[in-house]
Amino acid sequence: MRQFSLQKRITSCLVTKKLLEQIENYLFEEVPKIIGISKEEITESYSLVISDNFGEETFSSISEYRLSLFSDSTNKIYINLYTSENFIFNIHFDKNQIYSDIHVEYRSDNPRDTIIGIYNNLKRIIDQNKNLNKILNPSPLSFMIKGFLFGIGITSLVICLRGILKKEDNLSIFIYGLIFAFSFFYVILSFFKPYISFESNRQRSIKKASDWFFWGFLSFIFFGVIFVLFRKNILGF
């Protein structure tokens, strides 16, 4: 017998109860057929851990979680499965990208094809909820990028304000203002939109606010460009 182990990063996504139900349905209904064990052994070996600021709670299924949404402070959800047939399965949904992954391990005559097939099917399920938060958190060291952008933003703001006081060219003022706005927009938005999000009342409110913030930023760019291009026609100088 051979052993094969796979570990892959999860794409940025929104974790909902429905998503967890779909994952569980695949694990409970399809995986037993694939690796040749009973559904009962899968369900008995399965655990779901939901963690928030108050602690961790373990369930045998997401159906035991009675609330329609997760608590506002939910920061990680772990799925663990260990069977006596040398099958190990873990999914870690964590706000921090570095801890968000899928790990599957199996020992059999042909474990590689089995594991890759299971992974691809689960990836398709998770990808239904993928989002663009990875743009705001491009790597496990995203905090360094945000710190760098914050420094650029502050510097651009200082230059922009100095240009306004000295009545310098409007184009240069607009460019530095744009750099500041982009940096501010990126850093603030990334704080409220982690790599992995969990559906909650707070998450829904943040989505509405960030959508408004995004369109406001685009409006700033649009009207800023119009002002720079037609400054003389509008103001006469």
C-alpha positions as a printed NumPy array, in Angstrom:
array([[  0.   ,   0.   ,   0.   ],
       [  1.067,   3.563,  -0.685],
       [  0.378,   6.805,   1.138],
       [ -0.354,  10.158,  -0.485],
       [ -0.764,  13.505,   1.27 ],
       [ -2.088,  16.749,  -0.246],
       [ -2.162,  20.209,   1.283],
       [ -3.458,  23.223,  -0.637],
       [ -4.273,  26.825,   0.206],
       [ -7.983,  27.712,   0.148],
       [ -8.971,  30.617,  -2.063],
       [-10.467,  33.645,  -0.325],
       [-14.172,  33.05 ,   0.192],
       [-17.278,  33.711,   2.255],
       [-18.082,  30.828,   4.6  ],
       [-21.825,  30.297,   5.039],
       [-23.929,  27.591,   6.655],
       [-24.99 ,  26.506,   3.172],
       [-21.369,  26.065,   2.107],
       [-20.659,  23.878,   5.142],
       [-23.794,  21.851,   4.428],
       [-22.573,  21.212,   0.863],
       [-19.15 ,  20.134,   2.128],
       [-20.708,  17.809,   4.681],
       [-23.066,  16.339,   2.1  ],
       [-20.092,  15.47 ,  -0.108],
       [-18.122,  13.99 ,   2.789],
       [-21.064,  11.981,   4.146],
       [-22.578,  10.814,   0.857],
       [-19.777,  10.615,  -1.727],
       [-16.523,  10.01 ,   0.145],
       [-17.686,   6.683,   1.671],
       [-18.296,   5.358,  -1.85 ],
       [-14.909,   6.592,  -3.055],
       [-12.756,   5.113,  -0.294],
       [-14.964,   2.11 ,   0.434],
       [-16.077,   2.679,   4.029],
       [-19.48 ,   3.106,   5.647],
       [-21.249,   6.424,   5.988],
       [-21.56 ,   5.751,   9.712],
       [-17.793,   5.643,  10.156],
       [-17.449,   8.967,   8.353],
       [-20.118,  10.677,  10.454],
       [-18.748,   9.219,  13.703],
       [-15.232,  10.41 ,  12.859],
       [-16.348,  13.874,  11.777],
       [-16.183,  17.055,  13.873],
       [-16.853,  20.713,  13.18 ],
       [-15.22 ,  23.38 ,  15.366],
       [-16.478,  26.967,  15.33 ],
       [-14.345,  29.52 ,  17.149],
       [-15.136,  33.096,  18.155],
       [-13.951,  35.575,  20.769],
       [-15.757,  33.676,  23.517],
       [-14.263,  30.238,  22.813],
       [-14.625,  27.132,  20.672],
       [-17.677,  24.932,  20.19 ],
       [-17.596,  21.462,  18.623],
       [-20.448,  19.982,  16.594],
       [-21.018,  16.651,  14.881],
       [-22.657,  18.534,  11.987],
       [-23.488,  22.109,  10.953],
       [-27.153,  21.141,  11.339],
       [-26.607,  21.34 ,  15.115],
       [-25.771,  25.031,  14.813],
       [-29.189,  26.593,  15.323],
       [-28.486,  30.208,  14.385],
       [-29.006,  31.272,  10.772],
       [-25.788,  33.337,  10.782],
       [-22.465,  33.003,  12.575],
       [-21.643,  35.276,  15.493],
       [-19.987,  38.589,  14.628],
       [-16.71 ,  37.55 ,  16.271],
       [-16.34 ,  34.205,  14.458],
       [-12.705,  33.931,  13.378],
       [-12.161,  30.3  ,  12.377],
       [-14.027,  27.133,  11.452],
       [-12.266,  23.768,  11.336],
       [-13.527,  20.527,   9.812],
       [-11.729,  17.405,  11.001],
       [-12.152,  13.801,   9.909],
       [-10.01 ,  10.837,  10.968],
       [-11.095,   7.308,  10.055],
       [ -9.671,   3.901,  10.888],
       [ -9.115,   3.309,   7.167],
       [ -6.062,   5.598,   7.004],
       [ -8.114,   8.5  ,   5.681],
       [ -7.409,  11.939,   7.179],
       [ -9.242,  15.06 ,   6.092],
       [ -9.041,  18.642,   7.397],
       [-10.354,  21.977,   6.176],
       [ -9.284,  25.107,   8.039],
       [-11.205,  28.295,   7.344],
       [ -9.325,  31.081,   9.123],
       [ -9.378,  34.855,   8.729],
       [ -5.601,  34.657,   8.477],
       [ -4.568,  33.332,   5.069],
       [ -1.596,  31.402,   6.404],
       [ -3.879,  29.059,   8.382],
       [ -6.528,  28.509,   5.679],
       [ -6.011,  25.247,   3.826],
       [ -7.228,  21.785,   2.879],
       [ -5.274,  18.728,   3.983],
       [ -6.13 ,  15.234,   2.75 ],
       [ -4.142,  12.081,   3.461],
       [ -4.878,   8.498,   2.441],
       [ -3.198,   5.111,   2.309],
       [ -4.29 ,   2.631,  -0.363],
       [ -3.165,   0.943,  -3.564],
       [ -3.851,   4.102,  -5.594],
       [ -4.155,   7.001,  -3.134],
       [ -2.955,   9.793,  -5.446],
       [ -5.86 ,   9.725,  -7.907],
       [ -8.349,   9.279,  -5.062],
       [ -7.083,  12.257,  -3.09 ],
       [ -6.788,  14.566,  -6.116],
       [-10.336,  13.67 ,  -7.151],
       [-11.698,  14.447,  -3.669],
       [ -9.762,  17.704,  -3.527],
       [-10.984,  18.875,  -6.953],
       [-14.607,  18.181,  -6.048],
       [-14.313,  20.065,  -2.753],
       [-12.517,  22.933,  -4.463],
       [-15.448,  23.292,  -6.869],
       [-17.824,  23.487,  -3.912],
       [-15.749,  26.112,  -2.089],
       [-15.109,  28.139,  -5.248],
       [-18.84 ,  28.838,  -5.494],
       [-18.331,  31.25 ,  -2.592],
       [-14.965,  32.696,  -3.574],
       [-14.537,  36.454,  -3.467],
       [-11.921,  39.099,  -4.255],
       [-10.619,  39.522,  -0.704],
       [ -7.341,  37.913,  -1.791],
       [ -6.581,  41.156,  -3.657],
       [ -6.613,  42.917,  -0.288],
       [ -4.66 ,  40.074,   1.336],
       [ -2.317,  38.874,  -1.432],
       [  0.085,  36.902,   0.759],
       [  0.636,  35.652,   4.333],
       [  2.852,  38.743,   4.77 ],
       [  0.124,  41.17 ,   3.687],
       [  0.629,  43.24 ,   6.836],
       [  3.99 ,  44.376,   5.405],
       [  2.323,  45.491,   2.175],
       [ -0.342,  47.372,   4.134],
       [  2.307,  49.059,   6.271],
       [  4.198,  50.121,   3.147],
       [  1.035,  51.507,   1.526],
       [  0.124,  53.317,   4.738],
       [  3.513,  55.065,   4.683],
       [  3.075,  56.014,   1.023],
       [ -0.43 ,  57.301,   1.737],
       [  0.683,  59.553,   4.61 ],
       [  3.587,  60.901,   2.546],
       [  1.267,  61.614,  -0.399],
       [ -1.208,  63.395,   1.877],
       [  1.52 ,  65.658,   3.253],
       [  2.733,  66.511,  -0.266],
       [ -0.856,  67.076,  -1.421],
       [ -1.64 ,  69.459,   1.458],
       [  1.606,  71.339,   0.935],
       [  0.749,  71.723,  -2.753],
       [ -2.681,  73.111,  -1.895],
       [ -1.196,  75.655,   0.526],
       [  1.414,  76.711,  -2.023],
       [ -1.2  ,  76.749,  -4.833],
       [  0.837,  74.412,  -6.995],
       [ -0.336,  72.781, -10.241],
       [ -3.721,  71.065,  -9.81 ],
       [ -2.608,  67.964, -11.71 ],
       [  0.189,  67.124,  -9.271],
       [ -2.124,  67.809,  -6.327],
       [ -4.714,  65.495,  -7.827],
       [ -2.158,  62.721,  -8.441],
       [ -0.854,  62.807,  -4.862],
       [ -4.417,  62.994,  -3.6  ],
       [ -5.261,  59.961,  -5.701],
       [ -2.295,  58.025,  -4.294],
       [ -3.385,  58.891,  -0.762],
       [ -7.   ,  57.925,  -1.474],
       [ -5.985,  54.588,  -3.005],
       [ -3.645,  53.733,  -0.12 ],
       [ -6.247,  54.745,   2.451],
       [ -8.94 ,  52.804,   0.603],
       [ -6.802,  49.664,   0.34 ],
       [ -5.595,  49.594,   3.961],
       [ -8.974,  50.385,   5.518],
       [-10.885,  47.971,   3.301],
       [ -8.41 ,  45.138,   3.904],
       [ -8.913,  45.561,   7.65 ],
       [-12.647,  44.96 ,   7.307],
       [-12.37 ,  42.296,   4.59 ],
       [-10.104,  39.464,   5.805],
       [ -8.933,  36.648,   3.564],
       [-11.728,  34.382,   4.827],
       [-15.046,  35.945,   5.861],
       [-17.843,  34.334,   7.857],
       [-21.44 ,  35.235,   7.139],
       [-22.798,  37.286,  10.039],
       [-24.755,  40.462,  10.671],
       [-21.494,  42.389,  10.981],
       [-20.147,  40.923,   7.739],
       [-23.307,  41.958,   5.884],
       [-23.13 ,  45.5  ,   7.27 ],
       [-19.46 ,  45.781,   6.313],
       [-20.247,  44.6  ,   2.789],
       [-22.851,  47.332,   2.36 ],
       [-20.495,  49.986,   3.762],
       [-17.534,  48.814,   1.672],
       [-19.648,  48.809,  -1.498],
       [-20.615,  52.411,  -0.762],
       [-16.974,  53.236,  -0.029],
       [-15.863,  51.623,  -3.302],
       [-18.304,  53.543,  -5.462],
       [-17.431,  56.728,  -3.584],
       [-13.771,  56.144,  -4.415],
       [-14.581,  55.662,  -8.104],
       [-16.64 ,  58.861,  -8.032],
       [-13.659,  60.699,  -6.534],
       [-11.456,  59.526,  -9.405],
       [-14.056,  60.369, -12.061],
       [-14.844,  63.866, -10.849],
       [-11.189,  64.498, -10.054],
       [-10.217,  63.715, -13.64 ],
       [-13.044,  65.93 , -14.927],
       [-11.881,  68.767, -12.69 ],
       [ -8.253,  68.495, -13.83 ],
       [ -9.158,  68.295, -17.53 ],
       [-11.684,  71.103, -17.498],
       [-10.302,  73.248, -14.68 ],
       [ -9.838,  76.308, -16.884],
       [-13.323,  76.041, -18.366],
       [-14.879,  75.577, -14.916],
       [-12.851,  78.039, -12.833],
       [-11.338,  80.225, -15.534],
       [ -7.705,  79.606, -14.529]])
